[in-house]
Amino acid sequence: MLDRRKFLQVASAGTATFALAACNGATEPAAEGEQPAEDEQPAEPVALRAVALKGPTAMGLVRFMSEVDNGNLADNDYSFQIVASPDEVTPLIAKGEVDIAAVPANLASVLYNKTEKGVRAIAINTLGVLYICELGDAVHSVSDLKGKTIYASGKGSTPEYGLAYVLEKNGLVVGTDVQIEWKSEHAECVQALAASSGPAVAMLPQPFVTTAQAQNDQIRVALDLTEEWDAVQTGDEQSSMITGVAIVRSAFADESPAAVDAFLDHYADSVDFVNDDVEAAAKLVGDYDIVPAQVAQKAIPECNIVCITGDEMAEKLAGYLDVLAEQNPKAVGGSVPGDDFYYGA
């Protein structure tokens, strides 16, 4: 199957925005009195249940969700839920209670192995969004983190392994040189950082960086972990930090490929809208109680919300998972997925 969408990426100020374009070809209508060929019959609507995490993955879906709620999309019976933690997503996928889920990139690989190829990646939806923030002015390089405690959320998923990789490549050992105090949700890290009366450091994704700064304007972004990741790449094999992907249950993809393709089309349109009309998108983000609208308006340009599918997805995601597997095979569920993991590639 060919990639249905061109690459879209919106990064921080100064980064170009690329247009998304559908690759659907038009079908000639049947002549009057003729019945359409069997393979031209429209697909029957199916129920498609999706779940996303509070943050950039859910933010990229807001236009899609709004169109469904307003009754403007009737090609399938879409339903959405937004949860706070990846731990809430895993059982939903394992029990077959959702069909498509937005999850941390490494968790997609873990689920692929745990469910014996029961899921496939359909899109990269978020590139690097992790930042080291501090209440103070002591951290200006990764080496400055030595001897410090970092508040963080996402243990066992992309944030933990991304941070450990950057620290390791800079000669720092977690548990020896740097301590990490794990919280169950990013919001708890924001609270711990904002409430600190002295120097404090936290690893936060957008839009929680903006939320923290709204609570305490003395909080500063000290390090961009995507930039630090890129800085330690050497040799011919280059990788990029990937935060989140969308996965589909393999059984659902086999049974309803047209519904998966339609979902990707609507998802890409939604991402396009969010990046092109930040003000309107921010209002929807607030309406869906993901983060307040004023926070979303500042955060969206820094969230690297994308919809990368097909071969482009496979190349970028495979490279990222290879890095994690070399660091810790458990990070990807024991082994990197095979080619059948990448839907549409």
Beta strands, then each sheet from edge to edge (+ up, - down):
strand 1: 47-53
strand 2: 77-83
strand 3: 100-104
strand 4: 119-127
strand 5: 130-135
strand 6: 149-153
strand 7: 179-183
strand 8: 200-205
strand 9: 219-224
strand 10: 242-249
strand 11: 305-308
sheet 1: 2+ 1+ 3+ 10- 4+ 11-
sheet 2: 7+ 6+ 8+ 5- 9+
end
